[in-house]
Amino acid sequence: MQLRVTFVAAARSSSLLAERFEDDRPLDQAGWDEVLAVAHDLLPLAAAELRYCSPTPRSRATGDALGYAPLVQLALRDCDMGRWRGLTLGEAMAREPESVDAWLADPRATPHGGESLLDFITRVGGWLDTRPVGDGGRIVAVAEPAVIRAALVYALKAPPSTYWNIDVRPLSATTVTGRAGRWNLRFEGAPAQPART
């Protein structure tokens, strides 16, 4: 039986330019408003047999607000960014420009002392490959955009550098179907999203 895994990107807790590595801030009012604006379109995913989320406060809050009552999965945590945790990309670049360049260029690099991009993609892919097949094989997982990008790179067996070319918008839904080692990306209609800078 094939699985159908739909990833829902957590609502934002800040503007895009203020996004931080391993951001553990809760949803702000704008994030809550965004969830309420698209809840009607995402609510049907609560019928999935298995419902999961990343351990971040905003992923848990997004899943709860959508009625999913998700189970936290540590394997769906964001990439371990070591000493860059809590920094924006701009802040890390200002402090360690050569290290950031090395990290962006080499998927095996860990100049921050944390997890490499390749290890992150492999971890998230391992989670995807070990999902149990439920009665109908439907799963929903609310996760950080970085986690969803990693899952897509893994599912498509794309080069790790593809990670940087995938844009996952807050509260977007992305579905992969298949089974361990053989995944397909499925495009579906996405709910309209309120503009936010």
N, C-alpha and C positions, 0 to 999 in steps of 0.2 A: 504494500500500500504506500502511496505517496503522501508525504507531509505537505502541508501548506502553512508556511511560517510568514506571518505578517509582522513586520517591524514598524512600530509607530515611534517617530522621533519625539522626544520629550519637548515640552514647551520651554521657551527660553526664560532665563532669569536675568538677562542683561542684553544690551545691544550687541550686535555681531562683533563690533570692534572691541568690546569689553569682555569677550569670551576668554575664559581662563583655562589653562590646562588642569584637568581633574577638578573641574568646578563643582564644589559641593554646596553652593548657595541654594536656598529654597526658591520656589517661584515667587516672582514679584507680582504686583497687581496686574501689570500688563500681561504677564504670562497666564494668570488666571483668566483674564478676559479673553485671551486667545483660545484657551481650552474651551471656554463656554461658547465661543463663536463657532467652533467646529465640532462640538460634542455630538450633535445630531448625526453628522456623517460618520463619526468614528464609533459611536455607541454599538452598532451591530457587531463589531468585532468582539464584544464581551461574550458572545455565544461560543467562542472558541473553547475547546475542551481543556486546553492548558493555557494559562495566562502568567506571563513572567515580566520582570522589569530589572533594569540596572539598579545597583544599590544607591544611586545618587538621590538626594531629596527631591529634585525636580522630576526625575523619572517615576519615583514612587507616587508623588503627588499627582502627576499627570495620569498615571494608571488608575489611581483611586478616584480622581475626578471623573474619569470616563466610565466608571463602574466596573472596571476589570478585576478589582481585588487581586492584584498580581503578586506572585511569589518572587521574592528577591533572589537573583542569581548572581553570585560573586564572579562567575566567568564572564558576565556581561558588564563588568566594571570598565571604566575608561582606561586608556593606556597609562601605565605607571610612568610618570614623567620625572621621577626622582627629584632633584633639587629645583626643577622648573615648576613643580606643582604650585598652583595658585597664581602663576604669572601669565600675562598675555604673551602672544607670540612677539609682539613689539618689545615688551620688557625683556624677554629672554634674548632677543636679538641685540638690544642695547647693552646687555651685560656680557654676552658671549657670542658675538657674531660668527666667528669661525666654527664654533660648536654647533650653532643652529644650521649653518650651511651644510656641515657634515651630516647632520641628522636628516635634513631634507633630501640630501643626495644619495644617502646609503641606507637602505631599509634594515641593515644589520647593525647600524651605529647606535650606540647608547652614550653619547657624550654627557647626557644629563644624569647618568647613573641609574636610570630606571630600566624600562622595558624597550626593546627595539620594536620598530614598526612591524617587522616580520614576525616576531614573537607574539605581538598583539594580535595580528591577523590570524595566526595559527591558533591562539587561545580561543578567540571568538569562533573560528571555524570548527574547532573541536567541540565547542558547546553545540553548535548547529548540527554537527554530525551525530551527536549522541542523544538527540531528542527522541523520546519514546513516541510510538505511533498510538494515538488515542483512538477512540471509537470512530471519529470522522477524520482524524488526522489534521485538525486545525489548531494552530498555535498563534497566539499574539504575544509580542514582546515589546514593551515600551523601553526604549534605550536612548542613550546619548547619540547624537549624530555621528560621532567618531566610531562608535561601536557598530552602527549600521553600515558605515562605509567599509569597515573591516570585514563585516559579514558578506557584503557584496563582492569585494575583491576575492574573498575565499570561494564563495559560491560560483563565481564566474571563472575561477582559476586564472585570473588576470595577473599580470606582473604587479608586484607590490607598489610600484610607482603610480599605478592607476588610482590608488587611494587618494592622491592629491587632486585628482580630476573629478571626483564625485562630490556633488553638492547635495546635501541632505537638509532640507528645510524643516524647521520646527513644525511638529504636528503633521508631517507628511507620512503617508503609509506606503511601504514598499514590501512586496510579497515575493518570496522565493518558494518554488515547489520542487519536490523531488525526494531524495533520500541521501543518506551518507555517501559522499563522494560524487554525487550526481545531482546538481542543482540547476534550476532554470529561473531566470528573472521573469516575473510576470508583471506587465504593466496594466494598471487599472486606473479608472478615473480618480482624481484626487480632489478633496474638498477645497473650496476657495479659502484662501488664507488672508487674514487682515495684514495690511502693510505695516512693517515695523523696521526701524533703522537702528 
